[in-house]
Amino acid sequence: MRLDHLSYASGPDGLASTAQRIGGLLGREFTDGGVHPRFGTRNMTLPLSGGTYLEIVEVLDHPASDKAPFGQAVRARSALGGGWLGWAVAVDDISVAEERLGRQAVRGSRHRPDGTELRWKQIGVNGLIADPQLPYFIQWEVPGDLHPSQGSDGSFSLACLEIAGDPQRVSEWLGETVEAPLEDVKVEWVAPHGTPGIIAVQVQTPSGLVRL
């Protein structure tokens, strides 16, 4: 179990403008990740060192976005002006999470602009919707060299996660201590005074530390 990626819902200015704004703060452009047909969303990504990446995601005017929990989550966050949506942990065997949560994972896919198809299974987005401090689980079904973190030159890395929440609650959700997927990441836990979830993300860049 490890941190896979962080998701940011686009604001009212849309996916491209949000990606341009955040990419400008970081000093690196996001790349087009493609459409998630099963979820009614699309994304743009930026690889980080350590096998993780940032994702900016936008809901589409598509029936799938009303039915799929991920589409619902993105729509709700964007309706609030956009911002950090949540975090995902990668697992080797998602059946463990399926058994603990009592339901089946859903399949996801997207085609990159070059035509390459990425496939995975995910579960736990309903938990994120109910309690945004909770991550969801993902099991990739493509070779490691196709993971969205590929392409990182090591100059951009996740320095710190600021989360409003309770590490004990997250550990119970994960089925093991929260330090497991976040062992290489500094985490600052803040007691929530409103909605729990990611408050900010600190990224180390060639130009210094950037807080998003």
N, C-alpha and C positions, 0 to 999 in steps of 0.2 A: 504494500500500500504506500503510495507516494502522492505528493501534490502533482496534479496533471496540468490544470490551467485555471485561470481566473476569468470570469465573464463580466463584461461591462455592457449594460443596455444603452443603446444610443439615445440621444436626447431628441427634442422636437426638430432639430435641424437635420436629422437623418443620419444614416450610417456613414456615408462618405465624409460629411462635415465633422462628425464626432471623431472619426478616425484621424482626420487631418489635424484637428485641434489637439488631440492627445499625442499623436505622433510628433507634432511640432514641439510640444513640451518635452518629449523624450529625446528629440533629435534623430528620429528614425521613422520611416514610413511603414504603415501597416500594409499588408498585401491582401488581395481579394481571396477569401477562402471558399466562396461558393454558397449555394442554397442548400438548406436542410429540408428536403421535400416532405418528410414525415412530420416535421415540427412547424412548418410555415414560417421559417426564419432564414436569415442568411448572416454571414459573418465576415470579418476581416481579422487577420491575426498578425501577431508580432512574436517571433521566437525569443526565448530567454535561455540563459545557460541553465544547466541542471535538469534538462529534460522537461521544462515547463514552458508555458507561453501565455500571452495575453490575448483575449478574444473580445472584440466589440461586436455586438449582435443586434440585429434589427428584426422586428416582426414584419411579415408580409401581409398584404391584403389577400389572404388565402384561407379557405375553410379549415385547413390543418391547424392554423394558429389558434383557432377557437377551441379545437378538440384536444390538442396535445398539451400536457402540463407545461412543457418547456416554452411553447408559444405563449401560453397564458401568462407565465411568469415574466417573460420579456415584455409583453404588452403592458402588464401592470406596472412594471418598473419604469418603462418609457413614458407611461401616462403621468408619472410623478416627476417627470423632467429628465429621466435617465440617471445613470450612475451605476455603482457596483451592484451586480446582480447576485453573485455567489462564487463559490469555488468548487472544483471537482477533484476527486482523488481517483487515481488509476489503480485498479486491482487486476490480479492475474486470473482470478476465478470469481466471477460476479455471482455465481450460484450461492456463495456464502451469504451475500447481502440479500439475495432473493429469499433464501430460507428464513433469515432473521426478520425481514420486513413482510414476509407472507404474500408476496406477489412476484410476478415475472418482470424481468427487465424488458425494455423496449429497444428495438433496433433503430439505429440512426445511421445516416449516410450523407455525404455531400460530394459533389464533383468539383474539383479544383478547376480553374480556368484552363489548365493544360489537359483536362479530360480525365485525370487520375481520380479514381473513386476511393474515398476514405469510408470505412465502415467501423461501427462499434455497437456495443450495447450499453445502455445506461439505466439507472434506477435511482430513485430518491428525490426527484424534482418536487414531488408533492410535499415531501418533508421540508424542502427549502422554501416552498410557498408558505407553509404554515409557520415556519421558524427560520428566517433567512440566515441565521448563523450556521445552519447545518449544511454540510457539503452534500453533493450527490456523487454517485459512484459510476465509473466508466471502465469498460474493458474494451480495449482496442482490438480490432480484428484485421489489422494490416501490419506488415513488417515495420520494425522500429525506424527504418530509414524513411518511412512515409509519415511519421509522427509530425504534427505541426511545429514541434520545437526544433526540428531539423533546419539548419540554415543559420543557427546562432553562431556568432564568431566569438562568443564569450565576453563581449564588451558590455552586454546588457544583462543584468541579473536582478532577481528579486531580493531586496534587502530586508524588507519588513512588511508584515501584515498587521494592520490595526483592525481588530475585530471587537465589536460590542457583543458580548455574550458570556457564556459560562463554559469554561473548558471541560468541566465535569459532564455537562449535558452533551457536549459534542463527542466526548469520549464514549458515552453510553450509546450514542447514535452510531458511531463507527464500529463499535464492538471491540475496541481496544483503545489504548491511550491515544489522545490526540497528538502526542509528540511523535507518533509513528510516521504519519505522512508529512509532518512538518519539522522533522528532525534537523533539516538543513536550513530552515527558515526561522528568522527571528519573528516572534509573534508578541504583540502587545494586546493583552485582553483588557477591555474596558467594560465596567458594569453598564449595561444598557439603561439609558434614561428615556428611551423611546423604542423605535423598532430595532431589534438586534440585527447583526450582519456586519459585512465589511464596511468599515468607516473610510479607510484609506489604504493605499498600497504605495510602498516606497521602492523605487527602482534605482539601482546603481547604474549610471550611464558614464560614458567617457568624459562627459562634462560635469559630472558630480551626481549627487543624490537628488532625485526628483520625487516629490510626494504628489500622488494623484488622488 
